[in-house]
Amino acid sequence: MSTGQNEILLQARGVTKSYPMGASRLEVLRGVDLQVTPGEALSIVGASGAGKSTLLHILGTLDRPTLGKVFHRGQDLTRLDDDALAAHRNRSMGFVFQFHHLLGEFTALENVAMPLRIAGLGPQEALAQAEKVLRQLGLEQRLTHRPSELSGGEQQRVSMARAIVRQPEILFADEPTGNLDTKNAGMIQELLFSLRETHRLTLIVVTHDLQFAARFPRQVRMRDGVIES
Amino acid sequence: MNAPTHKGASTTWERQRFLAQMALRFLLQGGGSEAWQSWPIWRRLLLRAQWRAWGLPTVLSFFGLVVGVASLSVAMAVVSGYEATLRAAVVDLFGHLVIAKRDDAPISRERFEHKLRANFPEAWRQEVRLTPFLTLEGIIVGDGQLSGVILQGVEPQSVREVLRIEARKVKGRFLKSEDGETAESDAVPVMVGQALAKRYNLELDKEFRVVLPRPLESDTSGFASKVLRLKVVGWLDLGKAEFDERNIMLPIDHALRWSGVQLPIREQMQLGGWRVHLGRDARAEEAQARAGDLAATLGRNWSVMDWAEGNRNIFKAIQYERVAIFFVILVMVIAAAFNVASNIFVGVLRRTSDIATLRALGLSQLDIERMFRWQGLLFGAMGAALGLFVGALMGLAFLEIQKRFALLPADVYKLNFIGVHFSWLEALLVWTSAVLICWLASLWPARRAARLDPVEGLRYD
């Protein structure tokens, strides 16, 4: 895969993140540089507190760096206002978290339709598209179930359906199997790789699971807020 | 990529609709996860599951708002009802306009009617109705007491079209044309105000006497008296206590005879004047302006009064009271709105994770702020709507209690019964005020929700 400037999808340049802690500052990320090309799948591993999730949040525009820049196809995301960033997340990014973070008041179908509704689609059209994706993921029997009526694996599959329903370029997953048993974790891992193939996604996954991380063509190892390798 | 773009021509409306729907779902479903959340809302409300979902603080703040709005709406309705009842009492007894003659020169009734109608707009002329009247003052004596009374001479046929007296009959019968032809030796049929009737024990068919003082022609400082024999044929509920305690209604022919006029009223009239109904109650507001015009046209020998003339201070006071009561009770709604604000704030804290998720899915800070503003708006709209309904029930209960118990001392309130008058305009004013206050109350918690750090919300389940 070429790493030329035009081929870079996402780029972190000198990203630093620090928080005030009394008189001093706690540095979570220290000048991180990272380039991700379209369609790439990479895992980010490291000990707790290494800054993996913080990096993922900054790449996913959920957080802003204290210093440094993040570019998406050459566009400096750190210069965008909140509205533009929200639109960017909705259009180009999908998220899967350790906890499913589905909204308890809504059915699986409604949860998956949510990014489409946010994008401006009417309820009928959004629900129809959401149903299609849920069927693809084998959840056609669970359309009208609420999160509390689903198993852990099903909840995570619904959250994956929600992450891809807008056909994003990049799928961010933060410990997607961290809250699942071995069987369900394996199933979710397979699903992630399968979705990457079918939807031609760029996949960025933060995980503690070294075996899972090893399945990615590219691994990024972090330690004390910097990329080791 | 064929998914829809984030910002399009129709997205603003769709986005608002989505935010409102989210706010409503968050509001109605409270965040619990029990299976009954899939039940229809009416079933949940009936079976109290909804109350459990909302939690006690939300239910209490909701009812606080309902009680505030109900109090406000019923207070407004009672003030309006008081005004309407008072106005009806005055208009029913006096008409919209009273045109009184100042001299005793004869005038052709037909010519006068024609002249009078010519002063009204063409569209009104056929609808304007007139009846002659003559008022005498006398003294009733009986049961060891005496009091002043007003003898209202009316024309039985035409008075029904001008004054709404017939509907105020509570007992007996209304006056008839033949009552005017009663022989001088017989008691004259009259209708009496029910308070007067009760005070002097004037049951139907009972005869009683009224003394009519008349000035002496030879000595203007002295007076002679004429004793009238009257017979009760009906009781009237004249609405206002002072009307009810003093009025006696009798055929105008007798009143004319006792006042010394010999000419028959059907041809000419010399004393008294005319009561005028403008055809529609809605025209009552214009009566004041018409009174001025008529007075200018008819000349010095006539005085023209509108229905509010003798009660203008009361009606003005009611207007001030209405505004004062509105703002005083609005304070209750404002107090309730503080509860709404704290309730939304608690909801925001409880939904940190949901807010973060929605941010990750593409809602901006402003969207989150709007969503919780919608929640305040919807909370206010539902609470205010229920409050208006409860207010209407309270109004009906107030009417019922008045019917069963003597709630209002007539000597204090001037009326022995106060109607409850709900107006759409007032209801809209109350509803809009409550919704606006709740919306304002939601601004601060909504701002807090927008400023929540999504990363914090996503860290834990």
Interface residues (C-beta under 8 A of the other chain):
Chain A: T54 H57 G60 L62 D63 D82 D83 L85 A86 A87 R89 N90 R91 F95 F97 F99 H101 L102 L103 G104 E105 F106 M114 P115 L116 R117 I118 A119 G120 L121 G122 T144 R146 P147 S148 E149 R162 R166 Q167 E169 D174 N179
Chain B: M1 N2 A3 P4 T5 H6 K7 G8 S10 T11 E14 R15 F18 R25 F26 Q29 G31 G32 S33 E34 A35 Q37 S38 S353 D354 A356 T357 L358 R359 A360 L361 G362 L363 S364 Q365 L366 D367 D453 P454 V455 L458 Y460 D461
